[in-house]
């Protein structure tokens, strides 16, 4: 290897990784490009560069370095990211073909199944996406992440009962994961099981109290259960004087069968801010 010594290259890659994690995509791209001048075949530099380009919505530019890296080595992570980049660059058929090839590897690389299922679902092939995740689960039945993905796919396919069953198993396996709790609660809410959904949302909020979306959905459950005061209190907590949350909170109020409708945003803001009500109540 010519150019920078190994220690300098490692430091450069560390800086690039930190920039990428901070979503400073342009800085990450520049640092990864500099690293590749030192070592054209550095795997980590290629990955960081590709992720940075994807973060900048420059998927087409990410394809070439990933293709070169994929040709050099049998690397399922590189191949999976290449499949993602191809799909993001509107070369979906090529991307899905790449992902199918990577998912056929043994030993299995589970993220390839997850990426393939996500791309198929985005293309409207939710049934096939469910089959892909089921194949992955047959290979790794203890994977909670795959159970979560399968539950989400069933919610997307409007099979809420199946989703609830799968997500309940996932919750038992990983009771502290808020992503599983919120997905299960959403499936329960959609299925009209408002009391169960409210309990699940409360559990999730106990672990992550500042999750505004979960608190807004809890408000829906409470209002559908006839607990209007509790629901409105939850929405006031969501709004909390934050203008960016006004639309979400007002929509939640209007969507509930026991909610309220405001003709003017200013009226909704006053109500959610705790000022005297001046809105029509159905």
C-alpha positions in Angstrom: 0.0 0.0 0.0 1.3 3.4 -0.9 0.5 6.8 0.6 -0.6 7.2 4.2 0.7 4.7 6.8 -1.9 2.4 8.4 -2.4 4.5 11.5 -3.2 7.6 9.5 -5.6 5.7 7.3 -7.3 4.2 10.3 -7.7 7.7 11.8 -9.1 9.0 8.5 -11.6 6.2 8.4 -12.6 6.8 12.0 -13.3 10.5 11.2 -15.3 9.5 8.1 -17.4 7.0 10.1 -18.2 9.5 12.8 -19.2 12.1 10.2 -21.5 9.5 8.6 -23.1 8.6 11.9 -23.7 12.3 12.5 -25.3 12.5 9.0 -22.6 14.9 7.8 -22.7 13.1 4.4 -20.6 15.5 2.5 -17.8 15.4 5.0 -18.0 11.6 5.2 -17.8 11.4 1.4 -14.8 13.6 1.2 -12.9 11.7 4.0 -13.8 8.3 2.4 -12.6 9.5 -1.0 -9.3 10.6 0.6 -9.0 7.2 2.2 -9.5 5.5 -1.1 -6.6 7.5 -2.6 -4.4 5.8 0.0 -5.9 2.4 -0.5 -8.1 1.9 -3.5 -9.4 -1.5 -2.2 -10.2 -0.5 1.4 -13.5 -2.2 2.1 -14.5 0.2 4.9 -13.8 3.3 2.8 -16.0 1.9 0.0 -18.8 1.3 2.4 -18.6 4.7 4.0 -18.4 6.4 0.6 -21.5 4.5 -0.7 -23.5 5.2 2.4 -22.6 8.9 2.2 -23.6 9.1 -1.4 -26.9 7.4 -0.7 -27.5 9.9 2.1 -27.0 12.7 -0.4 -29.4 10.9 -2.8 -26.6 10.3 -5.2 -27.3 6.6 -5.6 -26.1 6.4 -9.2 -22.6 7.5 -8.1 -22.5 4.8 -5.4 -22.9 2.0 -7.8 -19.5 1.9 -9.5 -17.3 1.7 -6.4 -19.6 -1.0 -5.0 -19.5 -3.0 -8.2 -15.7 -2.9 -8.2 -15.6 -4.0 -4.5 -18.1 -6.8 -5.1 -16.0 -8.1 -8.0 -12.9 -8.2 -5.8 -14.4 -10.2 -3.0 -17.3 -12.4 -2.0 -18.7 -9.8 0.4 -22.5 -10.1 1.2 -22.6 -6.7 2.9 -21.1 -4.9 -0.2 -23.5 -6.9 -2.4 -26.5 -6.0 -0.3 -25.6 -2.3 -0.4 -25.1 -2.6 -4.1 -28.6 -4.0 -4.5 -30.0 -1.2 -2.4 -28.1 1.4 -4.5 -29.3 -0.1 -7.8 -32.9 0.1 -6.6 -32.4 3.7 -5.3 -31.0 4.6 -8.8 -34.3 3.3 -10.4 -32.6 0.2 -11.6 -35.0 -1.9 -9.6 -34.9 -5.1 -11.7 -31.0 -5.2 -11.4 -31.1 -4.4 -7.7 -33.6 -7.1 -6.9 -31.7 -9.6 -9.1 -28.5 -8.7 -7.1 -30.4 -9.1 -3.8 -31.8 -12.5 -4.8 -28.3 -13.7 -5.6 -27.0 -12.5 -2.3 -29.9 -14.0 -0.4 -29.1 -17.4 -2.0 -25.7 -17.4 -0.3 -24.9 -20.0 2.4 -24.3 -19.4 5.2 -27.1 -16.9 4.9 -26.6 -13.2 5.2 -29.9 -12.1 6.9 -29.7 -8.3 5.9 -29.9 -9.4 2.3 -33.3 -11.1 2.9 -34.5 -8.0 4.8 -33.4 -5.6 2.0 -34.9 -7.8 -0.7 -38.2 -8.1 1.2 -38.3 -4.3 1.7 -37.7 -3.6 -2.0 -40.3 -6.1 -3.0 -42.8 -4.6 -0.6 -42.1 -1.1 -1.9 -42.8 -2.4 -5.4 -46.2 -3.7 -4.2 -45.2 -7.3 -4.0 -46.0 -7.6 -0.2 -47.0 -11.3 -0.5 -43.7 -12.2 -2.0 -41.9 -10.0 0.6 -43.6 -12.0 3.4 -42.4 -15.2 1.8 -38.8 -13.9 1.7 -38.9 -13.1 5.4 -40.4 -16.5 6.2 -37.5 -18.1 4.3 -35.1 -16.2 6.4 -36.9 -17.1 9.6 -36.7 -20.8 8.6 -32.9 -20.3 8.5 -32.7 -18.2 11.7 -35.9 -18.9 13.8 -34.6 -17.1 16.8 -34.0 -13.8 15.0 -36.2 -11.2 16.7 -35.4 -8.7 14.0 -36.9 -11.0 11.4 -40.0 -11.6 13.5 -40.4 -7.8 13.7 -40.0 -7.5 9.9 -42.6 -10.3 9.4 -45.0 -8.6 11.7 -44.6 -5.3 9.9 -45.2 -7.0 6.6 -48.4 -8.6 7.8 -49.6 -5.2 9.1 -48.8 -3.8 5.6 -50.7 -6.6 4.0 -53.7 -5.9 6.3 -53.4 -9.2 8.1 -53.6 -7.7 11.6 -54.4 -10.9 13.5 -51.3 -12.6 12.1 -49.2 -9.6 12.8 -50.4 -9.4 16.4 -49.5 -13.1 17.0 -46.0 -12.7 15.5 -45.3 -9.5 17.3 -46.5 -10.8 20.6 -43.9 -13.6 20.3 -41.3 -11.1 19.5 -42.3 -9.0 22.5 -41.9 -12.0 24.8 -38.4 -12.6 23.4 -37.3 -9.0 23.7 -39.6 -7.1 26.1 -37.4 -4.1 26.3 -37.5 -3.2 22.6 -39.6 -0.2 21.9 -39.7 -0.8 18.1 -41.5 -4.1 18.8 -43.8 -2.6 21.3 -44.9 0.3 19.1 -45.4 -2.0 16.1 -47.5 -4.4 18.2 -49.5 -1.5 19.6 -50.1 -0.2 16.1 -51.4 -3.6 14.9 -53.7 -3.7 18.0 -54.9 -0.2 17.3 -55.7 -1.0 13.7 -57.5 -4.1 14.8 -59.7 -2.1 17.2 -58.2 -3.6 20.3 -57.9 -0.1 21.9 -57.4 -1.2 25.5 -54.6 -3.6 24.6 -53.0 -1.0 22.3 -53.2 1.6 25.1 -51.4 -0.8 27.5 -48.7 -1.6 25.0 -48.2 2.1 24.2 -47.9 2.9 27.9 -45.2 0.2 28.2 -43.3 1.7 25.2 -43.6 5.2 26.7 -42.3 4.0 30.0 -39.1 3.0 28.1 -39.1 6.0 25.8 -41.2 8.8 27.3 -40.5 11.4 24.6 -41.8 9.4 21.7 -44.4 11.9 20.4 -45.9 9.5 17.8 -46.6 6.8 20.5 -48.2 9.3 22.8 -50.4 10.6 19.9 -51.5 7.0 19.1 -52.1 6.4 22.8 -54.4 9.5 22.7 -56.4 7.8 19.8 -56.8 4.7 21.9 -58.0 6.6 25.0 -60.5 8.6 23.0 -61.8 5.6 21.2 -62.3 4.0 24.6 -64.3 7.0 25.7 -61.6 8.4 27.9 -61.7 11.8 26.3 -60.0 13.7 29.0 -57.1 11.3 29.2 -56.7 11.4 25.4 -56.8 15.1 25.2 -54.2 15.4 28.0 -52.0 13.0 26.1 -52.3 15.3 23.0 -51.5 18.4 25.0 -48.3 16.6 26.1 -47.5 15.8 22.4 -48.1 19.4 21.3 -46.3 21.0 24.3 -46.2 24.4 22.6 -44.2 22.9 19.7 -45.6 24.3 16.5 -44.3 21.5 14.4 -46.5 19.0 16.3 -49.7 21.0 15.9 -50.9 19.3 12.7 -50.3 15.8 14.1 -52.1 16.6 17.3 -55.1 18.3 15.6 -55.4 15.5 13.1 -55.5 12.9 15.9 -58.3 14.9 17.6 -60.3 15.1 14.3 -59.8 11.5 13.4 -61.2 10.0 16.6 -64.8 9.1 16.7 -64.9 10.9 20.1 -62.6 13.7 19.1 -63.0 17.3 18.2 -62.7 19.3 14.9 -61.2 22.8 14.6 -61.8 25.0 11.7 -58.7 27.1 12.4 -55.3 26.0 13.4 -55.2 28.9 15.9 -58.2 27.4 17.7 -56.6 24.0 17.8 -53.4 25.6 19.2 -55.3 27.4 21.9 -57.2 24.3 22.9 -54.1 22.1 23.0 -52.2 24.8 24.8 -54.8 24.6 27.6 -56.6 27.9 26.9 -60.4 28.1 27.2 -62.2 26.2 24.5 -63.7 28.1 21.6 -64.1 25.2 19.2 -67.2 23.4 18.0 -67.6 20.1 19.8 -69.5 17.4 17.9 
